Every structure is written in C-alpha cells, then in structure tokens.
Amino acid sequence: MKSELAKRILAALAEDERTQEIAIDVMDNNGVVTLIGKAPSNEAKNHALEIAAQQPGVTSVSGDIKIKHMHDTLIGAVMDDDSDETSHQPNDDTVRTVPVAAALGAQQQGQI
C-alpha cells in the first residue's frame, strides 16, 4: 500500500504539465523517496525529482528513471516492397521493424 507521501508525490507529478507523460512509481521509506520508471527526456526526469523534493515530509530523493525517447521505440509493421502502387496491398508477409514515427506516417499514407 502506498504511503500518503507517495500518493501526494504521484498526484503532484500528474498535475504538472512537465511530468504528466512520465511512467513512474514512487517508493517512500519514512521520507526517503525513490522514483522508478521512464521519462521522455532528461528535463522531465529532473522536473519529477524537483517536484518530489518539494513535497512536505521528503527528506531525500533519488531516482532510477530511464530516458525513453519516442523515436527509439520500435514496432513491427507489415510493409509492402513489391506491391502495386495504386492498391497499397502487400503481396507477401514481409515484416519489418520501423520507428513509430515512420510507421505512423506510412499508416496515414495507407501503406500499412
């Protein structure tokens, strides 16, 4: 069960626009707080640490927060190497791993 301090920190992180996209958990051991999770940038990570440190009852803050950039996220997508340009239908089951942004662009163009 989360302590009241951990709940307050999570609420503060959710309310701040700079940290709303962070996937994080808060561990509290009598005011010694550890943030664990993923952030989209170093800036978001630093803001999360600052917000936690500002909460009443926090004596120290450490973080095990990994940076996860959107362009580093890969997905598997069915792509079409040899398809007819007008149909955009794949003629085989070729699977490629592509960055999310590229896959979203291809999806919008009807290529996947």
Secondary structure, DSSP 8 states (H G I E B T S, - for coil): ---HHHHHHHHHHHHSTTTTT-EEEEEEETTEEEEEEEESSHHHHHHHHHHHHTSTT--EEEEEEEE--GGG-EEEEE--SS--TTT---SS--EEEEEHHHHHHHHHTT--
